[in-house]
Amino acid sequence: MKTVQTSVCKRCGEPTGPRELVVRNSLADPLQVSECGHCGAIVDIGGHLW
């Protein structure tokens, strides 16, 4: 059985797993901003080699 990694949003305290996380980005843009599906707080920014 595969376990799902779940973290907790620092703003609202709700779990942010694959079902709760919302990623808003374009396929043409490598920048990926992941937001909490409950409150909209930015959870992670990735996609670029800073």
mmCIF file as Biopython writes it, N, C-alpha, C and O atoms, coordinates in Angstrom:
data_model
#
loop_
_atom_site.group_PDB
_atom_site.id
_atom_site.type_symbol
_atom_site.label_atom_id
_atom_site.label_alt_id
_atom_site.label_comp_id
_atom_site.label_asym_id
_atom_site.label_entity_id
_atom_site.label_seq_id
_atom_site.pdbx_PDB_ins_code
_atom_site.Cartn_x
_atom_site.Cartn_y
_atom_site.Cartn_z
_atom_site.occupancy
_atom_site.B_iso_or_equiv
_atom_site.auth_seq_id
_atom_site.auth_asym_id
_atom_site.pdbx_PDB_model_num
ATOM 1   N N  . MET A ? 1  ? 0.829  -1.184 0.000   1.0 0.0 1  A 1 
ATOM 2   C CA . MET A ? 1  ? 0.000  0.000  0.000   1.0 0.0 1  A 1 
ATOM 3   C C  . MET A ? 1  ? 0.873  1.246  0.000   1.0 0.0 1  A 1 
ATOM 4   O O  . MET A ? 1  ? 1.824  1.346  0.776   1.0 0.0 1  A 1 
ATOM 5   N N  . LYS A ? 2  ? 0.549  2.195  -0.871  1.0 0.0 2  A 1 
ATOM 6   C CA . LYS A ? 2  ? 1.324  3.422  -0.974  1.0 0.0 2  A 1 
ATOM 7   C C  . LYS A ? 2  ? 0.753  4.469  -0.022  1.0 0.0 2  A 1 
ATOM 8   O O  . LYS A ? 2  ? -0.456 4.699  0.003   1.0 0.0 2  A 1 
ATOM 9   N N  . THR A ? 3  ? 1.636  5.108  0.769   1.0 0.0 3  A 1 
ATOM 10  C CA . THR A ? 3  ? 1.171  6.163  1.659   1.0 0.0 3  A 1 
ATOM 11  C C  . THR A ? 3  ? 1.344  7.512  0.971   1.0 0.0 3  A 1 
ATOM 12  O O  . THR A ? 3  ? 2.267  7.702  0.178   1.0 0.0 3  A 1 
ATOM 13  N N  . VAL A ? 4  ? 0.462  8.429  1.277   1.0 0.0 4  A 1 
ATOM 14  C CA . VAL A ? 4  ? 0.493  9.758  0.680   1.0 0.0 4  A 1 
ATOM 15  C C  . VAL A ? 4  ? 1.113  10.728 1.664   1.0 0.0 4  A 1 
ATOM 16  O O  . VAL A ? 4  ? 0.709  10.790 2.825   1.0 0.0 4  A 1 
ATOM 17  N N  . GLN A ? 5  ? 2.098  11.488 1.200   1.0 0.0 5  A 1 
ATOM 18  C CA . GLN A ? 5  ? 2.761  12.489 2.025   1.0 0.0 5  A 1 
ATOM 19  C C  . GLN A ? 5  ? 1.818  13.677 2.218   1.0 0.0 5  A 1 
ATOM 20  O O  . GLN A ? 5  ? 1.382  14.286 1.240   1.0 0.0 5  A 1 
ATOM 21  N N  . THR A ? 6  ? 1.510  13.999 3.432   1.0 0.0 6  A 1 
ATOM 22  C CA . THR A ? 6  ? 0.631  15.117 3.731   1.0 0.0 6  A 1 
ATOM 23  C C  . THR A ? 6  ? 1.353  16.067 4.671   1.0 0.0 6  A 1 
ATOM 24  O O  . THR A ? 6  ? 1.949  15.645 5.662   1.0 0.0 6  A 1 
ATOM 25  N N  . SER A ? 7  ? 1.294  17.354 4.351   1.0 0.0 7  A 1 
ATOM 26  C CA . SER A ? 7  ? 1.840  18.358 5.249   1.0 0.0 7  A 1 
ATOM 27  C C  . SER A ? 7  ? 0.691  19.240 5.714   1.0 0.0 7  A 1 
ATOM 28  O O  . SER A ? 7  ? -0.453 19.053 5.298   1.0 0.0 7  A 1 
ATOM 29  N N  . VAL A ? 8  ? 0.998  20.193 6.570   1.0 0.0 8  A 1 
ATOM 30  C CA . VAL A ? 8  ? -0.031 21.066 7.125   1.0 0.0 8  A 1 
ATOM 31  C C  . VAL A ? 8  ? 0.264  22.495 6.694   1.0 0.0 8  A 1 
ATOM 32  O O  . VAL A ? 8  ? 1.408  22.947 6.753   1.0 0.0 8  A 1 
ATOM 33  N N  . CYS A ? 9  ? -0.773 23.200 6.260   1.0 0.0 9  A 1 
ATOM 34  C CA . CYS A ? 9  ? -0.635 24.600 5.857   1.0 0.0 9  A 1 
ATOM 35  C C  . CYS A ? 9  ? -0.277 25.437 7.080   1.0 0.0 9  A 1 
ATOM 36  O O  . CYS A ? 9  ? -0.907 25.301 8.129   1.0 0.0 9  A 1 
ATOM 37  N N  . LYS A ? 10 ? 0.720  26.296 6.956   1.0 0.0 10 A 1 
ATOM 38  C CA . LYS A ? 10 ? 1.158  27.122 8.077   1.0 0.0 10 A 1 
ATOM 39  C C  . LYS A ? 10 ? 0.172  28.246 8.371   1.0 0.0 10 A 1 
ATOM 40  O O  . LYS A ? 10 ? 0.165  28.785 9.477   1.0 0.0 10 A 1 
ATOM 41  N N  . ARG A ? 11 ? -0.662 28.608 7.397   1.0 0.0 11 A 1 
ATOM 42  C CA . ARG A ? 11 ? -1.621 29.691 7.609   1.0 0.0 11 A 1 
ATOM 43  C C  . ARG A ? 11 ? -2.907 29.199 8.290   1.0 0.0 11 A 1 
ATOM 44  O O  . ARG A ? 11 ? -3.324 29.762 9.302   1.0 0.0 11 A 1 
ATOM 45  N N  . CYS A ? 12 ? -3.536 28.151 7.735   1.0 0.0 12 A 1 
ATOM 46  C CA . CYS A ? 12 ? -4.845 27.728 8.243   1.0 0.0 12 A 1 
ATOM 47  C C  . CYS A ? 12 ? -4.808 26.442 9.054   1.0 0.0 12 A 1 
ATOM 48  O O  . CYS A ? 12 ? -5.778 26.125 9.742   1.0 0.0 12 A 1 
ATOM 49  N N  . GLY A ? 13 ? -3.699 25.685 8.990   1.0 0.0 13 A 1 
ATOM 50  C CA . GLY A ? 13 ? -3.577 24.462 9.772   1.0 0.0 13 A 1 
ATOM 51  C C  . GLY A ? 13 ? -4.234 23.248 9.155   1.0 0.0 13 A 1 
ATOM 52  O O  . GLY A ? 13 ? -4.236 22.176 9.761   1.0 0.0 13 A 1 
ATOM 53  N N  . GLU A ? 14 ? -4.801 23.390 7.948   1.0 0.0 14 A 1 
ATOM 54  C CA . GLU A ? 14 ? -5.445 22.270 7.264   1.0 0.0 14 A 1 
ATOM 55  C C  . GLU A ? 14 ? -4.396 21.419 6.551   1.0 0.0 14 A 1 
ATOM 56  O O  . GLU A ? 14 ? -3.344 21.940 6.178   1.0 0.0 14 A 1 
ATOM 57  N N  . PRO A ? 15 ? -4.653 20.118 6.349   1.0 0.0 15 A 1 
ATOM 58  C CA . PRO A ? 15 ? -3.703 19.273 5.617   1.0 0.0 15 A 1 
ATOM 59  C C  . PRO A ? 15 ? -3.622 19.680 4.149   1.0 0.0 15 A 1 
ATOM 60  O O  . PRO A ? 15 ? -4.634 20.022 3.538   1.0 0.0 15 A 1 
ATOM 61  N N  . THR A ? 16 ? -2.424 19.642 3.592   1.0 0.0 16 A 1 
ATOM 62  C CA . THR A ? 16 ? -2.219 19.959 2.180   1.0 0.0 16 A 1 
ATOM 63  C C  . THR A ? 16 ? -1.567 18.771 1.507   1.0 0.0 16 A 1 
ATOM 64  O O  . THR A ? 16 ? -0.341 18.683 1.436   1.0 0.0 16 A 1 
ATOM 65  N N  . GLY A ? 17 ? -2.374 17.868 1.020   1.0 0.0 17 A 1 
ATOM 66  C CA . GLY A ? 17 ? -1.907 16.694 0.301   1.0 0.0 17 A 1 
ATOM 67  C C  . GLY A ? 17 ? -2.247 16.839 -1.164  1.0 0.0 17 A 1 
ATOM 68  O O  . GLY A ? 17 ? -2.658 17.917 -1.595  1.0 0.0 17 A 1 
ATOM 69  N N  . PRO A ? 18 ? -2.086 15.780 -1.942  1.0 0.0 18 A 1 
ATOM 70  C CA . PRO A ? 18 ? -2.359 15.853 -3.387  1.0 0.0 18 A 1 
ATOM 71  C C  . PRO A ? 18 ? -3.777 16.281 -3.734  1.0 0.0 18 A 1 
ATOM 72  O O  . PRO A ? 18 ? -3.988 16.941 -4.751  1.0 0.0 18 A 1 
ATOM 73  N N  . ARG A ? 19 ? -4.749 15.920 -2.911  1.0 0.0 19 A 1 
ATOM 74  C CA . ARG A ? 19 ? -6.134 16.294 -3.214  1.0 0.0 19 A 1 
ATOM 75  C C  . ARG A ? 19 ? -6.437 17.730 -2.811  1.0 0.0 19 A 1 
ATOM 76  O O  . ARG A ? 19 ? -7.294 18.369 -3.422  1.0 0.0 19 A 1 
ATOM 77  N N  . GLU A ? 20 ? -5.756 18.249 -1.801  1.0 0.0 20 A 1 
ATOM 78  C CA . GLU A ? 20 ? -6.037 19.586 -1.314  1.0 0.0 20 A 1 
ATOM 79  C C  . GLU A ? 20 ? -5.196 20.662 -2.003  1.0 0.0 20 A 1 
ATOM 80  O O  . GLU A ? 20 ? -5.567 21.835 -2.008  1.0 0.0 20 A 1 
ATOM 81  N N  . LEU A ? 21 ? -4.069 20.260 -2.582  1.0 0.0 21 A 1 
ATOM 82  C CA . LEU A ? 21 ? -3.133 21.224 -3.143  1.0 0.0 21 A 1 
ATOM 83  C C  . LEU A ? 21 ? -3.561 21.669 -4.534  1.0 0.0 21 A 1 
ATOM 84  O O  . LEU A ? 21 ? -3.936 20.843 -5.366  1.0 0.0 21 A 1 
ATOM 85  N N  . VAL A ? 22 ? -3.506 22.955 -4.783  1.0 0.0 22 A 1 
ATOM 86  C CA . VAL A ? 22 ? -3.870 23.525 -6.071  1.0 0.0 22 A 1 
ATOM 87  C C  . VAL A ? 22 ? -2.614 24.139 -6.673  1.0 0.0 22 A 1 
ATOM 88  O O  . VAL A ? 22 ? -1.973 24.982 -6.045  1.0 0.0 22 A 1 
ATOM 89  N N  . VAL A ? 23 ? -2.257 23.720 -7.888  1.0 0.0 23 A 1 
ATOM 90  C CA . VAL A ? 23 ? -1.084 24.265 -8.566  1.0 0.0 23 A 1 
ATOM 91  C C  . VAL A ? 23 ? -1.582 25.131 -9.710  1.0 0.0 23 A 1 
ATOM 92  O O  . VAL A ? 23 ? -2.301 24.657 -10.589 1.0 0.0 23 A 1 
ATOM 93  N N  . ARG A ? 24 ? -1.198 26.402 -9.698  1.0 0.0 24 A 1 
ATOM 94  C CA . ARG A ? 24 ? -1.632 27.322 -10.731 1.0 0.0 24 A 1 
ATOM 95  C C  . ARG A ? 24 ? -0.423 27.722 -11.571 1.0 0.0 24 A 1 
ATOM 96  O O  . ARG A ? 24 ? 0.414  28.516 -11.143 1.0 0.0 24 A 1 
ATOM 97  N N  . ASN A ? 25 ? -0.351 27.161 -12.768 1.0 0.0 25 A 1 
ATOM 98  C CA . ASN A ? 25 ? 0.731  27.496 -13.681 1.0 0.0 25 A 1 
ATOM 99  C C  . ASN A ? 25 ? 0.335  27.072 -15.085 1.0 0.0 25 A 1 
ATOM 100 O O  . ASN A ? 25 ? -0.597 26.291 -15.278 1.0 0.0 25 A 1 
ATOM 101 N N  . SER A ? 26 ? 1.043  27.588 -16.036 1.0 0.0 26 A 1 
ATOM 102 C CA . SER A ? 26 ? 0.832  27.244 -17.440 1.0 0.0 26 A 1 
ATOM 103 C C  . SER A ? 26 ? 1.835  26.152 -17.809 1.0 0.0 26 A 1 
ATOM 104 O O  . SER A ? 26 ? 2.930  26.098 -17.248 1.0 0.0 26 A 1 
ATOM 105 N N  . LEU A ? 27 ? 1.465  25.289 -18.743 1.0 0.0 27 A 1 
ATOM 106 C CA . LEU A ? 27 ? 2.395  24.250 -19.184 1.0 0.0 27 A 1 
ATOM 107 C C  . LEU A ? 27 ? 3.621  24.865 -19.865 1.0 0.0 27 A 1 
ATOM 108 O O  . LEU A ? 27 ? 4.694  24.261 -19.859 1.0 0.0 27 A 1 
ATOM 109 N N  . ALA A ? 28 ? 3.476  26.056 -20.449 1.0 0.0 28 A 1 
ATOM 110 C CA . ALA A ? 28 ? 4.593  26.723 -21.121 1.0 0.0 28 A 1 
ATOM 111 C C  . ALA A ? 28 ? 5.520  27.417 -20.121 1.0 0.0 28 A 1 
ATOM 112 O O  . ALA A ? 28 ? 6.658  27.740 -20.463 1.0 0.0 28 A 1 
ATOM 113 N N  . ASP A ? 29 ? 5.058  27.647 -18.906 1.0 0.0 29 A 1 
ATOM 114 C CA . ASP A ? 29 ? 5.849  28.351 -17.893 1.0 0.0 29 A 1 
ATOM 115 C C  . ASP A ? 29 ? 6.380  27.351 -16.877 1.0 0.0 29 A 1 
ATOM 116 O O  . ASP A ? 29 ? 5.591  26.632 -16.263 1.0 0.0 29 A 1 
ATOM 117 N N  . PRO A ? 30 ? 7.697  27.283 -16.681 1.0 0.0 30 A 1 
ATOM 118 C CA . PRO A ? 30 ? 8.245  26.313 -15.731 1.0 0.0 30 A 1 
ATOM 119 C C  . PRO A ? 30 ? 7.967  26.658 -14.262 1.0 0.0 30 A 1 
ATOM 120 O O  . PRO A ? 30 ? 8.115  25.803 -13.389 1.0 0.0 30 A 1 
ATOM 121 N N  . LEU A ? 31 ? 7.567  27.903 -13.985 1.0 0.0 31 A 1 
ATOM 122 C CA . LEU A ? 31 ? 7.289  28.284 -12.601 1.0 0.0 31 A 1 
ATOM 123 C C  . LEU A ? 31 ? 6.011  27.601 -12.129 1.0 0.0 31 A 1 
ATOM 124 O O  . LEU A ? 31 ? 4.977  27.691 -12.792 1.0 0.0 31 A 1 
ATOM 125 N N  . GLN A ? 32 ? 6.076  26.924 -10.997 1.0 0.0 32 A 1 
ATOM 126 C CA . GLN A ? 32 ? 4.930  26.219 -10.435 1.0 0.0 32 A 1 
ATOM 127 C C  . GLN A ? 32 ? 4.670  26.746 -9.026  1.0 0.0 32 A 1 
ATOM 128 O O  . GLN A ? 32 ? 5.502  26.589 -8.132  1.0 0.0 32 A 1 
ATOM 129 N N  . VAL A ? 33 ? 3.531  27.360 -8.840  1.0 0.0 33 A 1 
ATOM 130 C CA . VAL A ? 33 ? 3.146  27.881 -7.533  1.0 0.0 33 A 1 
ATOM 131 C C  . VAL A ? 33 ? 2.064  26.971 -6.970  1.0 0.0 33 A 1 
ATOM 132 O O  . VAL A ? 33 ? 0.979  26.853 -7.540  1.0 0.0 33 A 1 
ATOM 133 N N  . SER A ? 34 ? 2.365  26.336 -5.860  1.0 0.0 34 A 1 
ATOM 134 C CA . SER A ? 34 ? 1.416  25.436 -5.218  1.0 0.0 34 A 1 
ATOM 135 C C  . SER A ? 34 ? 0.732  26.170 -4.076  1.0 0.0 34 A 1 
ATOM 136 O O  . SER A ? 34 ? 1.389  26.774 -3.228  1.0 0.0 34 A 1 
ATOM 137 N N  . GLU A ? 35 ? -0.608 26.111 -4.063  1.0 0.0 35 A 1 
ATOM 138 C CA . GLU A ? 35 ? -1.383 26.816 -3.058  1.0 0.0 35 A 1 
ATOM 139 C C  . GLU A ? 35 ? -2.213 25.839 -2.236  1.0 0.0 35 A 1 
ATOM 140 O O  . GLU A ? 35 ? -2.567 24.759 -2.709  1.0 0.0 35 A 1 
ATOM 141 N N  . CYS A ? 36 ? -2.518 26.226 -1.006  1.0 0.0 36 A 1 
ATOM 142 C CA . CYS A ? 36 ? -3.407 25.447 -0.156  1.0 0.0 36 A 1 
ATOM 143 C C  . CYS A ? 36 ? -4.804 25.501 -0.765  1.0 0.0 36 A 1 
ATOM 144 O O  . CYS A ? 36 ? -5.294 26.579 -1.100  1.0 0.0 36 A 1 
ATOM 145 N N  . GLY A ? 37 ? -5.438 24.356 -0.907  1.0 0.0 37 A 1 
ATOM 146 C CA . GLY A ? 37 ? -6.774 24.305 -1.471  1.0 0.0 37 A 1 
ATOM 147 C C  . GLY A ? 37 ? -7.836 24.844 -0.539  1.0 0.0 37 A 1 
ATOM 148 O O  . GLY A ? 37 ? -8.967 25.073 -0.967  1.0 0.0 37 A 1 
ATOM 149 N N  . HIS A ? 38 ? -7.503 25.054 0.731   1.0 0.0 38 A 1 
ATOM 150 C CA . HIS A ? 38 ? -8.467 25.537 1.710   1.0 0.0 38 A 1 
ATOM 151 C C  . HIS A ? 38 ? -8.455 27.057 1.821   1.0 0.0 38 A 1 
ATOM 152 O O  . HIS A ? 38 ? -9.513 27.684 1.786   1.0 0.0 38 A 1 
ATOM 153 N N  . CYS A ? 39 ? -7.259 27.665 1.957   1.0 0.0 39 A 1 
ATOM 154 C CA . CYS A ? 39 ? -7.201 29.108 2.198   1.0 0.0 39 A 1 
ATOM 155 C C  . CYS A ? 39 ? -6.471 29.877 1.100   1.0 0.0 39 A 1 
ATOM 156 O O  . CYS A ? 39 ? -6.509 31.107 1.089   1.0 0.0 39 A 1 
ATOM 157 N N  . GLY A ? 40 ? -5.806 29.178 0.173   1.0 0.0 40 A 1 
ATOM 158 C CA . GLY A ? 40 ? -5.127 29.849 -0.930  1.0 0.0 40 A 1 
ATOM 159 C C  . GLY A ? 40 ? -3.714 30.310 -0.622  1.0 0.0 40 A 1 
ATOM 160 O O  . GLY A ? 40 ? -3.087 30.952 -1.464  1.0 0.0 40 A 1 
ATOM 161 N N  . ALA A ? 41 ? -3.196 30.002 0.558   1.0 0.0 41 A 1 
ATOM 162 C CA . ALA A ? 41 ? -1.830 30.396 0.902   1.0 0.0 41 A 1 
ATOM 163 C C  . ALA A ? 41 ? -0.829 29.669 0.015   1.0 0.0 41 A 1 
ATOM 164 O O  . ALA A ? 41 ? -1.046 28.511 -0.344  1.0 0.0 41 A 1 
ATOM 165 N N  . ILE A ? 42 ? 0.258  30.333 -0.339  1.0 0.0 42 A 1 
ATOM 166 C CA . ILE A ? 42 ? 1.308  29.705 -1.134  1.0 0.0 42 A 1 
ATOM 167 C C  . ILE A ? 42 ? 2.062  28.722 -0.244  1.0 0.0 42 A 1 
ATOM 168 O O  . ILE A ? 42 ? 2.583  29.085 0.811   1.0 0.0 42 A 1 
ATOM 169 N N  . VAL A ? 43 ? 2.109  27.469 -0.693  1.0 0.0 43 A 1 
ATOM 170 C CA . VAL A ? 43 ? 2.754  26.405 0.066   1.0 0.0 43 A 1 
ATOM 171 C C  . VAL A ? 43 ? 4.159  26.143 -0.466  1.0 0.0 43 A 1 
ATOM 172 O O  . VAL A ? 43 ? 5.074  25.852 0.306   1.0 0.0 43 A 1 
ATOM 173 N N  . ASP A ? 44 ? 4.333  26.244 -1.787  1.0 0.0 44 A 1 
ATOM 174 C CA . ASP A ? 44 ? 5.626  25.936 -2.394  1.0 0.0 44 A 1 
ATOM 175 C C  . ASP A ? 44 ? 5.751  26.659 -3.724  1.0 0.0 44 A 1 
ATOM 176 O O  . ASP A ? 44 ? 4.760  26.849 -4.429  1.0 0.0 44 A 1 
ATOM 177 N N  . ILE A ? 45 ? 6.964  27.060 -4.064  1.0 0.0 45 A 1 
ATOM 178 C CA . ILE A ? 45 ? 7.257  27.642 -5.379  1.0 0.0 45 A 1 
ATOM 179 C C  . ILE A ? 45 ? 8.408  26.840 -5.959  1.0 0.0 45 A 1 
ATOM 180 O O  . ILE A ? 45 ? 9.451  26.688 -5.323  1.0 0.0 45 A 1 
ATOM 181 N N  . GLY A ? 46 ? 8.217  26.326 -7.166  1.0 0.0 46 A 1 
ATOM 182 C CA . GLY A ? 46 ? 9.251  25.508 -7.769  1.0 0.0 46 A 1 
ATOM 183 C C  . GLY A ? 46 ? 9.245  25.647 -9.274  1.0 0.0 46 A 1 
ATOM 184 O O  . GLY A ? 46 ? 8.465  26.412 -9.842  1.0 0.0 46 A 1 
ATOM 185 N N  . GLY A ? 47 ? 10.120 24.900 -9.911  1.0 0.0 47 A 1 
ATOM 186 C CA . GLY A ? 47 ? 10.160 24.885 -11.357 1.0 0.0 47 A 1 
ATOM 187 C C  . GLY A ? 47 ? 11.342 25.609 -11.955 1.0 0.0 47 A 1 
ATOM 188 O O  . GLY A ? 47 ? 11.742 25.286 -13.073 1.0 0.0 47 A 1 
ATOM 189 N N  . HIS A ? 48 ? 11.920 26.574 -11.264 1.0 0.0 48 A 1 
ATOM 190 C CA . HIS A ? 48 ? 13.077 27.307 -11.767 1.0 0.0 48 A 1 
ATOM 191 C C  . HIS A ? 48 ? 14.320 26.905 -10.986 1.0 0.0 48 A 1 
ATOM 192 O O  . HIS A ? 48 ? 14.241 26.598 -9.796  1.0 0.0 48 A 1 
ATOM 193 N N  . LEU A ? 49 ? 15.441 26.907 -11.642 1.0 0.0 49 A 1 
ATOM 194 C CA . LEU A ? 49 ? 16.726 26.697 -10.942 1.0 0.0 49 A 1 
ATOM 195 C C  . LEU A ? 49 ? 17.214 28.076 -10.522 1.0 0.0 49 A 1 
ATOM 196 O O  . LEU A ? 49 ? 17.910 28.746 -11.284 1.0 0.0 49 A 1 
ATOM 197 N N  . TRP A ? 50 ? 16.863 28.496 -9.340  1.0 0.0 50 A 1 
ATOM 198 C CA . TRP A ? 50 ? 17.172 29.865 -8.883  1.0 0.0 50 A 1 
ATOM 199 C C  . TRP A ? 50 ? 18.636 30.041 -8.729  1.0 0.0 50 A 1 
ATOM 200 O O  . TRP A ? 50 ? 19.092 31.121 -8.353  1.0 0.0 50 A 1 
#
